[in-house]
């Protein structure tokens, strides 16, 4: 799973994952939140034949990391509060999350983004 605005509707990986879920649902297939997370991480690395170098948190692997708030806004917070298991929380984050959920990112070991206090 990957995103570029020329090939999709958004640069947001969360929006891309939510759209992938919707397209598969219209075709009668149900993607789990675990399958979506895999597609955005290890699956994407494997598709690029870089599975040993990126896409995991294994020692020695390269990684750009982001810290996300799971539920931002009243609808997402309510949905998260009703979740009974981790899969439900992950699914709600994928389908309801957006750039407001992003707290901070590190790229190449350097912190490149920190959400402002106003966000």
Secondary structure, 3 states (H helix, E strand, C coil): CCCCCCCCCCCCHHHHHHHHHHHHHHCCCCCCHHHHHHHHCHHHHHHCCCCCCCCCCCCCCCCCEEEECCCCCHHHHHHHHHCCCHHHHHHHHHHHCCHHHEEEEEECCEEEEECCCCC
